[in-house]
Amino acid sequence: MVKSNLDLLAPTPLHCLMPASFPYYEDNRAAYTANLANYHAFRVSGYDATLGYMLNSVVERFPWPQEYWKIDSEAKTVTLLTPENADPALRSKLVQDSIAEAVKQNTFEVLKGWRNEKYPVFAPGGEYLLEIERSASCLFGVVTYGAHMTGYVEDGEGVKLWVPRRAKTKQTYPRMLDNTVAGGMCTGEKPFECIVREAMEEASLPEPVVRASIVARGCVTYTHVRDVRAGGETGLLQPEVEYVYDLKLDPSVTPKPGDNEVEEFKLLSVSEVQGALVRGEFKPNCAIIMIDFFIRHGILTAENEPDYLDIVARLHRRLEYPTASHCGK
């Protein structure tokens, strides 16, 4: 199926990204309300905020310990009940114990991809509220954070990009194309340190090279709806903040797989990358990062892309959940 740049940021049978699949309330109240009927709001007692949206089917199947969870089917909320003096450690333990019971009962396919990595969840104002196992974050629909880096070279033929192919053994999006380096941010980790770590682990890029030359280029925000390629349950919401970095490499530097997550790296021309995007070969959120790179480097412009304004807007969704700046966190 041939995809336009806007298709890569809009819902199709394989690529479902809010704003279109989950429109802003102000833009289409009827569609927003109808879509929201498929979900329960995840909340924590003492905080007036929705932290994520959980599929109704997930709520129905989850083995909730009744002593510290309240399920309100009429209000469509799932609330973690904690004492007034609860701290992040206690909240995290209660959530972790609940997830552990789901694992014990083999309730969800996504939990078979257990990572032993913890993602932070924030309350309004950026307050650190709790942490959650990475593989379970999509069940609760909480905002997660990551860092993506595009490694590129410039020669007489123009810009070329280092593009890896994900290993066929990956549980999520096997053998799809990826960004040069990408990874999720665990509790307490900052974007820059995350991308430096991932660059060494995934691409065998020397730390001094990365620290000396990498450039922060902002972030993109979106909510992805998981499909069959993600592995496990479909329809789960993944609101994400991805910090974006560029790394201009000397032609003598070649990324090499440093773990079992990548099969190979190839140096592709802009036209080759655009062709792969059109064919839907990139992991969905990595396609977003590539489009962002093309815009920032003047490859995709208002003069050559009829959907330019819509694309730029969709790269920076206004998330409906509490988020946190990683300055000083």
N, C-alpha and C positions, 0 to 999 in steps of 0.2 A: 504494500500500500504506500503510495507516494504521499509524503507529509510536507506541508508548508511550515515555515518557521512558526506561524501562529498555531498550527495544529499541535506542535510540540509543547505549547503552553496552554492548550485547550482540550476539552474532553473528546476523546474518540474511544472506540472499543478497547484500545490498549493504553492510551495516555489520558488519564483523567486528572486534571489539575484545577482546583478551585482558583479563581473566581467564577468560571463558567459553570462547573458542575456543582458548586456550592456558592451561589452568588451572594454579593453583599446584600444585607437586609434592605438598605436604602435603595438599591437598584431594582430589586424584584422581590417584594415582600412575600408574594404568594409562593414563588419558587423556593425562596429561602425557608419558609415555614414548612412547606411540603417535604423538603429534603431533610430538615432537622427532625422530622417525625421518625426518622430511621435511627435516631441516636438518643442515648441518655447523656446528660451532662455529668462529668466527673468533678466532684467538689470535695473539700475538706472542711470539717466543722470549724467555725470561728473565722472563716474567710469568705467574703462575699464575692466570689469569682468562680467562673467555670474554668477549670484547668485543662480540660480536654473533652472530646466527645467519643463515647463508646457505642459501638453498634448494639442495637437491641438484642441481636442474637448472642453477642458476647456476654451481655448482662444476664441473659436468661441461662446461659450455660455455666457461668462462673460459680465455683463453689464458695460463695461468700460466707465467712464466719459472722454469724448474726450479732455477736457481742460487740463488734466494732465497725459494722457496715449497716447503713440504712438505705434500702432500695425503695424509692417512691415511684411506682409505676404510673401514677396519675401526673405527677409533676415531671416525670422522666428524668430523675436525678439518681446518682449513686454517690453517697456521701460517706467518707471515712470519718468515723466518730472518734475523737481524741479528747483527753482532758484539757482544760484550759492552759495548763502549764506544760503541755507536750512540746518536745523539742524535735528537730529534724531526725535525730537518731531513733526516737520512738515512732514517729510517723513512718519512717523508712522500714522499721522492723515489722510494723503491722501490715504494710503493703507487701513486704517480702514474704512474710508468713502466708499471706493469702495466695500469692503467686506460687509459692512452693507447694501448696495444696493442689493447685491446678496442675502443676507438673506431675505430682504424685498420681493424680487421677487421669493423666494423659488427656486433658481437656482440649488443648489447643495445639495445632500443628506448629505455629510460630515459636512456641516455647521449646521445640526440639532444637532450635538454633541457639541455645543458651550460650551467652558470650562471656559471662563473668565480668561484665563491664557495667558500671552504674552511671546512669544519666541523671542530671539534676532536674528538679521541677521547682519553679519559682512562683511565689505569690505576688500580688500587686505590689508595685514599688521595687521589684527585684529581690524581695526577701527569699532566701534559700529555704524551701519548705521541706523537701524530702528528696530522696534519690530512688531510682527504680531500675531494675535490670533492663539492659538494652533491648533484649528480644521481646520484653513485655511492654515496652513503651507504646508500641502501636496499638495494643489492646486497649490502653487507656486514652489514646489519642492526644497525649501531651506534646508540647513543643520540645523538639530536640535540636541540638546545635552541632554543627560540624564545620570543617574547613576543607576547601578544595583549591588545588593549585594547578595552573596550566603552565607546563614547561614548553618553551618554544625557542626556535633559533631563527635568525635572519641571515639570508645569504643573497646571492645575485638573483635568485628566483623568487625572493620575497619571504614571507613568514611561513614557517613550517612548525607543526605541533607534534609533540610526543604524546601518542595515544596508546594506552594499554588495552589489552583484551582480558577480561575477567576469566578466571580459571573455570573450567567446566564443572569442577567439584564445588563451586560456590553454591550455597543454599539459595541466595538471592541473585537474580538476574545473571545466571551463568552464561559465559562466553559473550556477553554484551560488551560494547566498548565503554570506556570509563574516562575520567579525567586523569591527567598525569599522576596526580597524588590526591587522595581524598580520605577523610576519616571522621568519625564521630568524636565529639568532645566529652570526655568523662567528667564526673564531678570534680570541681576544683581546677580543671585544666583551662588554660587560656588559648585563644585561637592560634597565636603565633607559635607557641610551644607545641601545639597539636600538629600543625603542618610540618614543623621541623622534624618531629618524631616520625610522622607518617612518611616523609620523604626518605628518611633513612631506612625504615622498615619495608616500604613497598617498592621503592625505586632505587635503592642503594646509592642515593645521592649523598655526597659527603656533607656533613653538618656545616663545616666552614663555608662551603660554596653556597649552601642554602641561606645561612644567616647573613652572608655578605651581600647577596644579590636579590633575594626575594622582596617583592613589593606588595603591600596590602592595597587591594583595589575595591574595598567596600564589602557589601554582602547582598545576597538575594534572599527573598522570603517567599514562601509558597506553602500550600497544603497539597500533599500528594495523596491520592487514593490508591491503595495497593491492589494490584491485579495478580493474576496467576503466576507471572514471572517472578514476583517477589517471594514466592514460597509461602505455603500456609494459607490462612484465611484471607479472603478478598474483601474489599470494601472498607478496610480499616483506614482511618484517617491518620496522616502523618504531617502535621504542621512542622515546618523546619526553617531554621535560620542557618544559612551557609555563608561563612566568611570566605571571601574570594581573594586569591593571591596569584600573582604572575611571577614567573622565574625565567628570565632570558638566559639561556645557556650557551656557552661556547660550543661550537660544532664538535669539539673534541670530547665533550662530556656526553656519555650515553647512559640513560637510565636502564637499569637491569632489575629483573624481578628479585626482590629480597626476601620474599616469603612465598607461601603457596596460594596467594590470592590472585596473582597475575600470571598469565601464560607467556606474554611477550609484550614488548613495546615496539611500536613502529612510528617512524617520522613521516607524517602525512602533510601534504600541501593543504592549503585552505580549501581548494576545490574538492579534494578527496574527503576532507572532513565534512564539507557541506553535502556531498553525495551520500555519505554514511548517515547523516542526520535525516536526509530526505527518505532514506530507506528504513528508518526507524531502528538503526543498529545500536544507538547509544542507550545506555541506562537512562531512564526518564529524567531524573534530576541532573544527571551529567550533561544531557542535551541542553538543559537550561543554562548551565555554567558556560557551555560553548557559545551559546547565543549571546550571553552577557559579554564574553570575551570579544566576539565579533563586533558588538556595538561599541565597546570601549576602545577598540583599536581601529575604528572607522571602516571596518570591512562591511558591516551592515549599517546602512544609513537611511535617512528619510528619502533620499533620492532613488535608492534601489530596492526598497522594501515597502510595499503599499500598506502593510499593517504595522508600520514602525511604532506609532504612538501607543497602540494597544499592546504591542509586545513589551515595550519599555515599562508600561504600567504593570503588566502582569509579572514582571520580574521582581516586583516589590509589593507583594500583597500586604495589606494591613491585617495583621493577625488578630483574631478575636480573643486571645488568651493573654495572661500576664507573661511578659518577657523580661529579660534582664540584660543589662550591659555587662560586659566582662571586664570593665575597667575597675580594678581594685577588688574584684571578687575572688 
